[in-house]
């Protein structure tokens, strides 16, 4: 079961990495009604909404309260994953320690809490042209290199 979850997680992370690397902005009118309806139903208080498209999936960047978040939907309106931007203090301690040891010389980093459609929670750190992935306990899983 763990192997299956890791494979699903790896696929989701790869998808998100590709989404971030190869997205194109689109207008709200170009988003299917099923996607807009599902997003509106799940995030009624969202504002500063921006849509992007990657292949057949739709990525929405939005703000709720003071948090920047992202959600990826299939063209049928099914949630693939959601990401919430977090601070280092919201990372599990082992993830924070890993980043501190291995990337102390990099000043700008972004951190995310990722939840896939099945509810599996992971964390990521975007550092330069890489995304470092951790499980929900903060154990290092892998690094995705965007510069390739």
N, C-alpha and C positions, 0 to 999 in steps of 0.2 A: 504494500500500500504506500509506503514511504517513497519507493522508487517511482510509482505512478504519479504521486503528487509532485515530486521533483521534476519529472518530465513535463507535466502540465505547467508547472511554474516556469520552467525554462522556456517553454514555448510562449507563454504569456509575456515574459520579460523580453524575449527576442522580438515579439510583435511590437511591444512598446518602444523598444530601441529603434526599430525600423520606422515606426510612426513618427518618433521625434526627429529622425534623420531625414525623412522623405515626405513630409506632409505638405499639403498645400491648403491655404486658407480658402474657405468658401463662404458664400452668404447663407443666411438662415433659410432663404427660399430654396436653396439647393439641398437641404437636409430633408430626408423622407419624414412624412408625418408620424410614422410609428416611432422613429427615433426621437423626434421633438416631444411627442406625447409622453414617452417613457421618461425622458429627462425631466420634463416639467413636473410630472407626477412624483418623481423621486427627489427633486430638488426645487421645491416651490419658492424658496427664498433666495435662489441664486441670482446674481447680477454680474455685470461685465462679462457677458457670454460671448465667446468666440468659437466658431466652428472650423474644423479642419477635416480633410479627408485623406485617407491612405488606402489605396486599392478600393475595397468595398466597405471598409469600416469608417466610422465617424468618430472623431475625437472632439470633445468639447472642453474648453478651458473656461473656468468660471470662478467667481468669488462668492463665498458665503461667510458672513461676518467679516473676519479679517484674513481668512485662509484662502489661498489659491489652490484650486483643485482641478483635476482632470478626470474625465470618464471616457471610456472607449466603448462604442456600441457597434453591433453588427447592423447591416442595412435593414434587418427586420426589427430592430429596436431591442435586441437582447444585450444586456450589459456584459461586456467582456472583462473589464477591470476598471477600478477607480484608484486614483492617486491623490493623496493630500500632501501638500508641502508642509514639512515640519521643521522644527529647530533641532539642533544637536541634542538638546535636553530630552527630546521625545524618543530618541534612539535607544534601543536596548544597550546596556552598558558594554557588552562584548563588541558590539558594532562600533560604538564610539571609540573604544580602546583600539580596535583594529585600524580605524581611520587615523587616529592620533599617531599611531606608530608608523603606519605605512605612507601617509600622505600629509605629514606635518608641514612640509614645505609648500603646500598648495594653499593659497589664501582664500580662494572662492570655491565654495562647495554648496550644492543644493541637496536637501534630504527629503525623502518621500516615504510615506506609509502607503503600501499597495495592498489592495484587497481585490482578489479575483472574484469571478462570478460564483464560485463555490464557497466563498468566505475565507479562503486561505490568505493569511496576512503575512507579508514580507516587508522588508525595508530596503531602500536603495539610497546610494549617495552618488550624485553626478559630480565627477571630479575631472576637470579638463575634458578630454575626449573619451572618457570612460564612465561606465555606470557599474558601481560595486554593489552586489546583491547579497542580502543577509536574510536568514529565516526569522521567524517571529521572536526567537530567543536571542537573536543577534549573532548567530553563528555564520561565518563567511560561507557563501555558496559559490559565487563566481564573479568574474569581471568581464563585462562586455566592452570591447574596444570599438569606438565609432570611427576611428581614424583609418581603419583598413579600407 
